[in-house]
Amino acid sequence: MPEKAGGEQLDLRTYQRVDTINYTGAGYLKLLSARKNYSLVSFVFEAGGRNRWHLHPGAEQVLYVTEGEGYYQQEGQPKQLLKKGDTVVIPPDVKHWNGATPTSRVVLITISDHVEQAHVTWFEQVSEQEFNK
């Protein structure tokens, strides 16, 4: 079982494997809390794992890195390296992707607004060129 910072074990048996349609590589998620106005989710992306380009219609999302290193990229902007303790606030309707680096797992906590519309609009896969750029 992989070890978390501080010697704790990250038990992936408590997570669901993400689908292979909207994600590349190994990824897992765990719903931590869902309320009328927000959801709190833990995502684990193994090295090289990532989601597709997507946006959250009418909803803000916050990413908080709890372990490892990952990437975040907003459409039209350079890719950002994220490390433990980093936070990204993604405005509503902003096309983006996030995931692990090629050599490190990343664990993210996401906080997302809930709105009446669909929570996620998915787009194309992140190309190998975009990922490795």
Residue pairs with C-beta under 8 A, 6 or more apart in sequence:
1 9
1 10
1 11
1 12
2 9
2 10
2 12
2 105
3 9
3 10
4 10
4 67
4 107
5 66
5 67
5 84
10 44
10 67
10 107
12 28
12 44
14 30
15 28
15 29
15 30
15 42
15 44
16 28
16 29
16 30
17 26
17 27
17 28
18 27
18 28
18 29
18 43
18 51
22 51
22 52
22 54
22 120
22 122
23 49
23 50
23 51
23 52
24 48
24 49
24 50
24 51
24 52
24 99
24 125
24 126
25 45
25 46
25 47
25 48
25 49
25 50
25 99
25 100
26 45
26 46
26 49
27 43
27 44
27 45
27 46
27 49
27 50
27 51
27 99
28 43
28 44
29 41
29 42
29 43
29 44
30 41
30 42
31 39
31 40
31 41
32 40
32 41
32 42
32 109
33 39
33 40
34 40
34 114
35 114
36 114
37 113
37 114
38 111
38 112
38 113
38 114
39 110
39 111
39 112
39 114
39 119
40 109
40 110
40 111
41 109
41 110
41 112
42 66
42 107
42 108
42 109
42 110
43 107
43 108
43 109
43 110
44 105
44 106
44 107
44 108
45 70
45 98
45 99
45 100
45 105
45 106
45 108
46 100
46 105
47 100
47 101
47 102
47 103
47 104
47 105
48 99
48 100
48 101
48 102
48 131
49 99
49 100
50 71
50 97
50 98
50 99
50 100
50 126
50 131
51 97
51 98
51 99
51 126
52 97
52 122
52 123
52 124
52 125
52 126
53 75
53 95
53 96
53 97
53 122
53 123
53 124
53 125
53 126
54 95
54 96
54 97
54 120
54 121
54 122
54 123
55 93
55 94
55 95
55 96
55 120
55 121
55 123
56 90
56 92
56 93
56 112
56 113
56 119
56 120
56 121
57 92
57 93
57 115
57 117
57 118
57 119
57 121
58 92
58 93
58 113
58 115
58 116
58 117
59 92
59 112
59 113
59 114
59 115
59 119
60 89
60 90
60 91
60 92
60 112
60 113
61 89
61 90
61 110
61 111
61 112
61 113
62 87
62 88
62 89
62 90
62 110
62 111
62 112
63 72
63 82
63 87
63 88
63 90
63 98
63 108
63 109
63 110
64 86
64 87
64 108
64 109
64 110
64 111
65 82
65 83
65 84
65 85
65 86
65 87
65 106
65 107
65 108
66 84
66 107
66 108
66 109
67 84
67 105
67 106
67 107
68 84
68 100
68 101
68 104
68 105
68 106
68 107
69 81
69 82
69 83
69 84
69 100
69 101
69 103
69 104
69 106
70 81
70 82
70 98
70 99
70 100
70 101
70 104
70 106
70 108
71 79
71 80
71 81
71 82
71 97
71 98
71 99
71 100
71 101
71 131
72 79
72 80
72 82
72 88
72 96
72 97
72 98
73 79
73 80
73 96
73 97
73 98
73 126
73 130
74 90
74 94
74 95
74 96
75 94
75 95
75 96
79 130
79 133
80 88
81 101
82 88
82 98
82 106
88 98
90 96
92 113
95 123
97 126
98 108
99 106
99 126
99 131
100 106
102 131
102 132
112 119
